[in-house]
Amino acid sequence: MRRQAVRKPALPWPTLVAGGLVCTYVTVFVLAMVHTSYDTWGALLVLPALMAIGTPILARVAATNPEPRVFRLLMLAMALKLLCAFPRYLMAFVLYGGAADAKMYHQKGSALAYFLDNADFSAGIHYDLGMKVAGTGFIIIVTGVVYAITGPSLVGGFLVFSWLGFWGLLLFWRALQIAFPEADTRRYAKLVFFLPSLLFWPSSIGKDAWMMFCLGLTTYGVAKLLSRQFGAFVFIALGSLGTAMVRPHVTVLAGAGLTVAYVLRKRPKEVSALGPLRMVVTVAVLGAMVMLMLQQVNTFFGTSGQGGDAVNQVLSETSRRTSQGNSVINQPAPEDAAPAFSLNPAGLPMAVVSVLFRPFPFEASNIQSLFQSVECFALLVMFIRGWPRMRQLPRLFLQRSYIAYALVYTLLFCWAFSTINNLGILSRERVQVLPLVLVLLAVPRPESDRPAPKRRARAPVWRVQPGQWGAAPVPVSSTAPARTEAAPPPRPWGDRTDHDHD
């Protein structure tokens, strides 16, 4: 009697694919260690570490989220955001030949990491910064701290900063869910996680990724404050401190939006005796923060003045600093190197169009600006098609304080950054306002413009009317009640209406 051979079960294809990826990764890692420096192969250590840290956090977020398949969406967004660090690196060090701020941050951050690793704080730190702590110096400190943990890897640094930018986008998404739950959060997630500008620009060692992370912290705190949730001021304080150390003028814009939104916040029906006093104290604190940030802005830009004069000087200085490069627009004359800007709000509509939707396709001077113009045009089309949503903004401005925060910040940002004379710089700076601009596209459509739900056609019910045994069946509507006729009285057996065939 032959013994039947027992077949071993075949391995499932996901296991085979995972095994192949691991073998490929190990092979690439070994080859990179032999042929490249730690600047390159260090990224192969940083990338899986960042994914390992982020995955359980995203799983926890998805577990408490009512939307379906949100974990898959968040994992795809994080992976794509990390992968965008590589084209951002190639643009800075291959296309531009290293003529980028990331090179300086890497060099000075590596030197600072050496002192941090050796716990030598007695000398050299201020010399290595080479400048004041606020602004560029603060990003050098952040880079040095990152390199003290990961090691001075240039590509690894790009990955870490891109990872920070992703968490900023996640905080923007969570803020909308908390403060405006009836919004189309699914649509907002697809826009904020996959818009090319938000994927690409905040993926480099520099201020953009840090600002995205800190603005996300601030906005998350604003949403918790407007929804009366615990811990709001902690997030607002941390986010505001982070933005103030790099770009304090953006902190002023966020503070102004927060102040307006807090004043318009819906009050509870049962108001305690301390309610009005608490509101006055909070508004006074927020106003004081805005004034302090204005003073910090004067120090940051090296200007002097009070009120409108200070703002005018800051805008003029911004225009002067950005009036260089190949993408310059509105080039000032040499004798008018620092033009004065009017504070008249009549120019606000043009400022909104200029900041949010330029460069136009006919203004593209190279392949990079051409790609940017395509995205700007697509964004403009989305706003035009979303006009039914936009019509609700005046009402929502008063009813939903988070919409007030987003609108005030957006309008002030467009007014302030319209002084930038370089379209390339403007495309990069624009990412600081895009997450809140996209909130306007997530406003739910009004009831009158929503299509009526389609009803599935049901098969007709065929029924034979009583007393009509030879008749064909008649369809009966599934919605209307069946119409029946009274049955005729029974006839005697001998009374036959048909012919006899005896």
C-alpha positions as CSV (number, residue, x, y, z in Angstrom):
1,M,0.0,0.0,0.0
2,R,1.5,3.3,-1.1
3,R,1.8,6.1,1.4
4,Q,0.3,9.3,0.0
5,A,2.7,12.1,0.0
6,V,1.7,15.0,2.2
7,R,1.9,18.4,0.4
8,K,3.1,21.3,2.5
9,P,0.9,24.3,2.4
10,A,2.2,27.1,0.1
11,L,3.2,30.4,1.7
12,P,0.7,33.2,1.1
13,W,1.8,35.8,-1.3
14,P,2.0,38.7,1.3
15,T,4.6,36.7,3.2
16,L,6.6,36.1,0.0
17,V,6.4,39.8,-0.9
18,A,7.5,40.9,2.6
19,G,10.4,38.4,2.5
20,G,11.5,39.7,-0.8
21,L,11.4,43.3,0.3
22,V,13.4,42.5,3.4
23,C,16.1,40.7,1.4
24,T,16.2,43.6,-1.1
25,Y,16.4,46.1,1.7
26,V,19.3,44.3,3.5
27,T,21.2,44.0,0.2
28,V,20.8,47.7,-0.6
29,F,21.8,48.6,2.9
30,V,25.0,46.5,2.8
31,L,25.9,48.0,-0.7
32,A,25.2,51.5,0.5
33,M,27.5,51.1,3.6
34,V,30.3,49.9,1.3
35,H,30.0,52.5,-1.4
36,T,28.5,55.6,0.2
37,S,29.0,57.7,3.4
38,Y,26.7,57.9,6.4
39,D,25.1,61.0,4.8
40,T,23.4,58.6,2.4
41,W,23.1,55.1,4.0
42,G,22.1,56.6,7.4
43,A,18.7,57.3,5.8
44,L,18.2,53.5,5.5
45,L,18.3,53.4,9.3
46,V,16.2,56.5,9.9
47,L,13.3,55.6,7.5
48,P,12.2,52.3,9.1
49,A,12.6,53.9,12.6
50,L,10.3,56.7,11.7
51,M,7.7,54.3,10.2
52,A,8.0,52.1,13.3
53,I,7.3,55.1,15.6
54,G,4.5,56.5,13.5
55,T,2.5,53.3,12.8
56,P,1.2,52.6,16.3
57,I,0.3,56.3,16.7
58,L,-1.7,56.2,13.5
59,A,-3.3,53.0,14.6
60,R,-4.4,54.7,17.8
61,V,-5.8,57.7,15.9
62,A,-7.7,55.4,13.4
63,A,-9.1,53.3,16.2
64,T,-11.0,56.3,17.7
65,N,-12.0,57.7,14.3
66,P,-15.5,56.9,12.9
67,E,-14.5,57.1,9.2
68,P,-14.0,53.8,7.4
69,R,-10.5,52.6,6.2
70,V,-8.9,55.7,7.8
71,F,-5.8,53.7,8.9
72,R,-5.0,52.8,5.4
73,L,-5.3,56.4,4.3
74,L,-3.1,57.7,7.1
75,M,-0.4,55.1,6.4
76,L,-0.4,55.9,2.7
77,A,-0.1,59.6,3.5
78,M,2.8,59.1,5.9
79,A,4.7,56.8,3.5
80,L,4.2,59.2,0.6
81,K,5.3,62.2,2.7
82,L,8.5,60.4,3.7
83,L,9.2,59.4,0.1
84,C,8.8,63.1,-1.0
85,A,12.0,63.9,1.0
86,F,14.0,62.2,-1.7
87,P,12.9,64.4,-4.7
88,R,13.2,67.4,-2.4
89,Y,16.8,66.4,-1.6
90,L,17.5,65.9,-5.4
91,M,16.1,69.3,-6.1
92,A,18.3,71.0,-3.5
93,F,21.6,69.1,-4.1
94,V,21.4,67.9,-7.7
95,L,19.2,70.4,-9.6
96,Y,20.5,73.5,-7.6
97,G,23.9,72.0,-6.9
98,G,23.6,72.5,-3.1
99,A,22.7,76.2,-3.3
100,A,20.0,75.8,-0.6
101,D,19.6,76.6,3.0
102,A,19.5,72.9,3.9
103,K,23.3,72.7,3.2
104,M,24.0,75.4,5.8
105,Y,21.7,73.8,8.3
106,H,23.3,70.5,7.8
107,Q,26.9,71.8,8.2
108,K,26.2,73.9,11.3
109,G,23.8,71.3,12.8
110,S,26.4,68.6,12.4
111,A,28.9,70.8,14.3
112,L,26.4,71.5,17.0
113,A,25.5,67.8,17.3
114,Y,29.2,67.1,18.1
115,F,29.1,69.4,21.1
116,L,25.8,67.8,22.2
117,D,27.1,64.3,21.9
118,N,30.2,65.2,24.0
119,A,28.2,67.3,26.5
120,D,30.6,70.2,25.8
121,F,28.5,73.3,26.3
122,S,31.4,75.5,27.3
123,A,32.6,76.8,23.9
124,G,31.8,76.8,20.3
125,I,28.0,76.7,20.2
126,H,27.4,80.4,19.7
127,Y,30.3,80.4,17.2
128,D,28.8,77.5,15.3
129,L,25.4,79.2,15.1
130,G,27.1,82.4,13.8
131,M,23.9,84.4,14.3
132,K,21.1,85.1,16.7
133,V,19.0,82.3,18.0
134,A,15.7,83.4,16.6
135,G,15.0,82.5,13.0
136,T,17.8,80.6,11.2
137,G,19.7,80.0,14.4
138,F,16.8,78.2,15.9
139,I,16.5,75.8,13.0
140,I,20.3,75.1,13.4
141,I,19.6,74.1,17.0
142,V,16.7,71.9,15.9
143,T,18.9,70.2,13.3
144,G,21.7,69.7,15.8
145,V,19.3,68.0,18.3
146,V,18.0,65.8,15.5
147,Y,21.6,64.8,14.5
148,A,22.5,64.1,18.1
149,I,19.8,61.4,18.0
150,T,20.1,60.1,14.4
151,G,23.7,61.0,13.6
152,P,24.7,63.6,11.0
153,S,23.0,62.1,7.9
154,L,21.9,64.6,5.3
155,V,19.2,62.4,3.7
156,G,18.2,61.2,7.1
157,G,17.7,64.8,8.2
158,F,15.4,65.4,5.2
159,L,13.4,62.4,6.3
160,V,13.0,63.6,9.9
161,F,11.9,67.1,8.9
162,S,9.5,65.6,6.3
163,W,8.1,63.4,9.1
164,L,7.5,66.4,11.3
165,G,5.7,68.1,8.5
166,F,3.3,65.1,8.2
167,W,2.4,65.3,11.8
168,G,1.5,69.0,11.3
169,L,-0.9,68.0,8.5
170,L,-2.4,65.3,10.7
171,L,-3.0,67.9,13.4
172,F,-4.8,70.2,10.9
173,W,-7.0,67.3,10.0
174,R,-7.8,66.4,13.6
175,A,-8.5,70.1,14.3
176,L,-11.2,70.1,11.6
177,Q,-12.8,67.0,13.0
178,I,-13.0,68.4,16.5
179,A,-14.1,72.0,15.8
180,F,-16.2,71.4,12.6
181,P,-17.4,67.8,12.7
182,E,-20.2,68.3,10.1
183,A,-17.5,69.3,7.5
184,D,-16.5,66.9,4.7
185,T,-13.5,65.6,6.6
186,R,-12.9,62.8,4.1
187,R,-12.5,65.3,1.3
188,Y,-10.3,67.5,3.4
189,A,-8.0,64.6,4.3
190,K,-7.5,63.8,0.6
191,L,-6.7,67.4,-0.1
192,V,-4.4,68.2,2.9
193,F,-2.5,64.9,2.8
194,F,-2.0,64.7,-1.0
195,L,-1.8,68.2,-2.3
196,P,1.6,68.3,-4.2
197,S,2.8,71.5,-2.5
198,L,2.1,70.2,1.0
199,L,3.8,66.9,0.1
200,F,6.9,68.5,-1.5
201,W,7.9,71.8,0.1
202,P,7.8,70.9,3.8
203,S,10.0,67.9,3.2
204,S,13.4,69.5,3.6
205,I,15.7,70.5,6.4
206,G,14.6,74.0,7.1
207,K,11.9,76.3,8.3
208,D,9.0,75.1,6.2
209,A,8.6,71.7,7.8
210,W,9.1,73.1,11.3
211,M,6.5,75.8,10.7
212,M,4.0,73.2,9.3
213,F,4.4,71.2,12.5
214,C,4.1,74.1,14.9
215,L,1.1,75.7,13.0
216,G,-0.6,72.3,13.2
217,L,0.0,72.3,17.0
218,T,-1.4,75.8,17.3
219,T,-4.5,75.0,15.2
220,Y,-5.1,71.8,17.1
221,G,-5.1,73.8,20.3
222,V,-7.4,76.4,18.8
223,A,-9.9,73.7,17.9
224,K,-9.8,72.2,21.4
225,L,-10.3,75.7,22.9
226,L,-13.3,76.5,20.7
227,S,-14.8,73.1,21.5
228,R,-14.0,73.5,25.3
229,Q,-11.7,70.6,25.5
230,F,-9.0,70.1,28.1
231,G,-5.4,70.9,27.3
232,A,-6.1,73.6,24.6
233,F,-3.7,76.2,26.0
234,V,-0.8,73.7,26.2
235,F,-1.0,73.1,22.4
236,I,-1.5,76.8,21.6
237,A,1.5,77.8,23.8
238,L,3.8,75.1,22.4
239,G,2.8,75.9,18.8
240,S,3.0,79.6,19.2
241,L,6.4,79.4,20.8
242,G,7.7,77.2,18.0
243,T,6.4,79.6,15.2
244,A,7.6,82.7,17.1
245,M,11.2,81.4,17.3
246,V,11.3,81.1,13.5
247,R,8.7,83.4,11.9
248,P,7.0,85.6,14.5
249,H,5.0,87.5,12.0
250,V,3.1,84.3,11.2
251,T,2.4,83.9,15.0
252,V,0.8,87.3,15.0
253,L,-1.5,86.3,12.1
254,A,-2.5,83.1,14.0
255,G,-3.1,85.0,17.2
256,A,-5.3,87.5,15.4
257,G,-7.4,84.7,13.9
258,L,-7.6,83.0,17.3
259,T,-8.8,86.3,19.0
260,V,-11.6,86.8,16.5
261,A,-12.7,83.2,16.7
262,Y,-12.8,83.2,20.5
263,V,-14.9,86.3,20.6
264,L,-17.4,84.7,18.2
265,R,-17.4,81.3,20.0
266,K,-20.8,80.0,20.8
267,R,-21.6,80.5,24.5
268,P,-23.2,77.6,26.5
269,K,-26.9,78.0,27.3
270,E,-26.2,77.8,31.1
271,V,-23.7,80.6,31.7
272,S,-22.0,80.8,35.1
273,A,-21.4,84.0,36.9
274,L,-17.7,83.8,36.0
275,G,-18.3,83.3,32.3
276,P,-18.1,86.9,31.1
277,L,-15.1,87.6,33.3
278,R,-13.3,84.5,31.9
279,M,-14.0,85.7,28.4
280,V,-12.7,89.2,29.1
281,V,-9.5,87.8,30.8
282,T,-8.9,85.3,27.9
283,V,-9.3,88.1,25.2
284,A,-7.0,90.3,27.2
285,V,-4.3,87.6,27.4
286,L,-4.6,86.9,23.7
287,G,-4.4,90.6,22.8
288,A,-1.3,90.9,25.0
289,M,0.3,87.9,23.2
290,V,-0.4,89.6,19.8
291,M,1.2,92.8,21.0
292,L,4.3,90.9,22.3
293,M,4.6,89.1,19.0
294,L,4.4,92.5,17.1
295,Q,7.4,93.6,19.2
296,Q,9.2,90.4,18.4
297,V,8.5,91.0,14.7
298,N,10.1,94.5,14.9
299,T,13.2,92.9,16.5
300,F,13.2,90.1,14.0
301,F,13.1,92.4,10.9
302,G,15.3,95.1,12.5
303,T,12.6,97.7,12.1
304,S,11.3,100.4,14.4
305,G,7.9,102.0,14.7
306,Q,4.5,101.6,16.3
307,G,1.1,100.4,15.0
308,G,0.7,100.9,11.3
309,D,4.2,102.3,10.8
310,A,5.7,99.1,12.1
311,V,3.6,96.9,9.9
312,N,4.4,99.1,6.9
313,Q,8.1,98.9,7.6
314,V,7.9,95.1,7.9
315,L,6.1,94.7,4.6
316,S,8.6,97.0,2.9
317,E,11.5,95.0,4.3
318,T,9.9,91.7,3.1
319,S,9.5,93.1,-0.4
320,R,13.1,94.3,-0.5
321,R,14.5,90.9,0.7
322,T,12.5,89.0,-2.0
323,S,13.3,91.3,-4.9
324,Q,16.0,89.0,-6.3
325,G,16.3,85.9,-8.4
326,N,14.9,84.8,-11.8
327,S,11.2,84.7,-10.7
328,V,11.0,88.3,-9.5
329,I,7.8,90.3,-10.2
330,N,7.2,94.0,-9.7
331,Q,10.9,94.7,-9.5
332,P,11.3,98.1,-7.7
333,A,13.5,100.8,-9.1
334,P,17.0,101.2,-7.6
335,E,16.1,104.5,-6.0
336,D,13.0,102.9,-4.4
337,A,14.5,99.8,-3.0
338,A,12.2,99.7,0.0
339,P,8.8,100.9,-1.2
340,A,6.0,101.8,1.2
341,F,2.8,99.8,1.1
342,S,-0.6,101.1,1.7
343,L,-2.7,99.5,4.4
344,N,-5.9,100.1,2.4
345,P,-8.0,96.9,2.4
346,A,-9.2,97.6,-1.1
347,G,-6.3,95.7,-2.5
348,L,-7.2,92.6,-0.5
349,P,-9.0,90.7,-3.3
350,M,-6.0,91.0,-5.6
351,A,-3.7,90.0,-2.8
352,V,-5.8,86.8,-2.2
353,V,-5.6,85.9,-5.9
354,S,-1.9,86.7,-6.1
355,V,-0.9,84.6,-3.0
356,L,-3.1,81.6,-3.5
357,F,-3.3,81.2,-7.3
358,R,0.0,82.5,-8.8
359,P,2.0,81.8,-10.8
360,F,-0.4,81.6,-13.7
361,P,0.5,79.2,-16.5
362,F,1.7,82.1,-18.7
363,E,4.0,83.3,-15.9
364,A,6.0,80.0,-15.7
365,S,9.6,80.5,-16.5
366,N,10.9,76.9,-15.9
367,I,9.6,73.4,-15.4
368,Q,9.3,73.8,-11.6
369,S,7.1,76.9,-11.9
370,L,5.1,75.2,-14.7
371,F,4.2,72.4,-12.3
372,Q,3.3,74.9,-9.6
373,S,1.1,76.9,-12.0
374,V,-0.8,73.7,-12.9
375,E,-1.6,73.1,-9.2
376,C,-2.6,76.7,-8.7
377,F,-5.0,76.6,-11.7
378,A,-6.5,73.3,-10.4
379,L,-7.0,74.9,-7.0
380,L,-8.7,77.9,-8.6
381,V,-11.0,75.6,-10.6
382,M,-11.9,73.8,-7.4
383,F,-12.9,77.1,-5.7
384,I,-15.0,78.2,-8.7
385,R,-16.8,74.8,-8.8
386,G,-17.3,75.0,-5.0
387,W,-19.2,78.3,-5.2
388,P,-22.3,76.7,-3.5
389,R,-20.1,76.0,-0.5
390,M,-18.5,79.4,-0.6
391,R,-21.9,81.1,-0.4
392,Q,-22.3,79.7,3.2
393,L,-19.1,81.4,4.5
394,P,-20.7,84.6,5.8
395,R,-23.2,82.6,7.8
396,L,-20.7,80.1,9.0
397,F,-18.3,82.9,10.0
398,L,-20.8,83.8,12.7
399,Q,-22.0,80.3,13.6
400,R,-18.8,78.3,13.4
401,S,-15.9,80.1,15.1
402,Y,-13.3,77.7,13.5
403,I,-14.4,79.0,10.1
404,A,-13.8,82.5,11.5
405,Y,-10.2,81.5,12.6
406,A,-9.5,80.0,9.1
407,L,-10.8,83.0,7.2
408,V,-9.1,85.7,9.3
409,Y,-5.8,83.9,9.2
410,T,-6.1,83.3,5.4
411,L,-7.0,86.9,4.6
412,L,-4.3,88.4,6.8
413,F,-1.7,86.0,5.4
414,C,-2.6,86.9,1.8
415,W,-2.5,90.6,2.7
416,A,0.9,90.3,4.4
417,F,2.6,87.9,1.9
418,S,1.4,89.7,-1.2
419,T,4.5,91.9,-0.8
420,I,6.7,88.9,-1.8
421,N,8.2,89.8,-5.2
422,N,9.5,86.3,-6.0
423,L,7.1,83.7,-7.3
424,G,9.5,80.9,-6.3
425,I,9.6,82.1,-2.7
426,L,5.9,82.7,-2.7
427,S,5.2,79.1,-3.8
428,R,7.2,77.8,-0.9
429,E,5.8,80.2,1.7
430,R,2.3,79.5,0.6
431,V,2.2,76.1,2.3
432,Q,1.8,77.9,5.7
433,V,-1.8,78.9,4.7
434,L,-2.9,76.1,2.4
435,P,-4.1,73.8,5.2
436,L,-6.6,76.5,6.4
437,V,-7.5,77.5,2.9
438,L,-8.5,73.9,2.2
439,V,-10.9,74.1,5.1
440,L,-13.1,76.3,2.9
441,L,-13.4,73.5,0.3
442,A,-14.5,71.1,3.0
443,V,-17.6,73.1,4.0
444,P,-20.6,70.8,3.5
445,R,-22.8,71.5,0.6
446,P,-26.2,73.2,1.3
447,E,-29.2,71.0,1.5
448,S,-30.8,72.7,-1.5
449,D,-27.8,71.8,-3.7
450,R,-27.5,68.2,-2.6
451,P,-28.7,65.7,-5.2
452,A,-31.8,63.7,-4.1
453,P,-31.0,60.1,-3.1
454,K,-31.6,57.6,-5.8
455,R,-34.2,55.0,-5.0
456,R,-33.6,51.5,-6.2
457,A,-36.4,50.2,-8.5
458,R,-38.2,47.3,-6.9
459,A,-39.6,44.4,-8.9
460,P,-43.4,44.7,-9.3
461,V,-45.5,42.3,-7.4
462,W,-47.8,40.3,-9.7
463,R,-51.2,39.5,-8.2
464,V,-54.4,37.9,-9.7
465,Q,-57.6,39.8,-8.9
466,P,-60.1,37.6,-7.1
467,G,-62.9,36.1,-9.2
468,Q,-60.9,36.5,-12.5
469,W,-59.4,33.1,-12.8
470,G,-58.8,33.3,-16.5
471,A,-57.4,36.8,-16.4
472,A,-53.7,37.7,-16.7
473,P,-51.9,38.8,-13.6
474,V,-51.9,42.5,-12.9
475,P,-48.7,44.3,-11.5
476,V,-49.3,46.0,-8.1
477,S,-47.3,49.0,-7.1
478,S,-44.9,48.5,-4.3
479,T,-45.8,51.8,-2.7
480,A,-49.6,52.1,-3.3
481,P,-51.8,49.7,-1.4
482,A,-53.2,46.8,-3.4
483,R,-56.6,47.4,-4.8
484,T,-58.9,44.4,-4.5
485,E,-62.5,43.8,-5.6
486,A,-65.1,42.0,-3.7
487,A,-65.4,38.3,-4.7
488,P,-68.7,37.3,-6.4
489,P,-71.0,35.0,-4.4
490,P,-70.5,31.3,-5.0
491,R,-72.7,29.7,-7.6
492,P,-74.6,26.5,-7.2
493,W,-73.0,23.4,-8.7
494,G,-75.7,22.9,-11.2
495,D,-75.6,26.4,-12.6
496,R,-73.0,26.2,-15.3
497,T,-72.4,28.9,-17.8
498,D,-70.4,26.8,-20.2
499,H,-71.8,24.4,-22.8
500,D,-72.7,20.8,-21.7
501,H,-70.9,18.0,-23.5
502,D,-73.0,15.0,-22.1
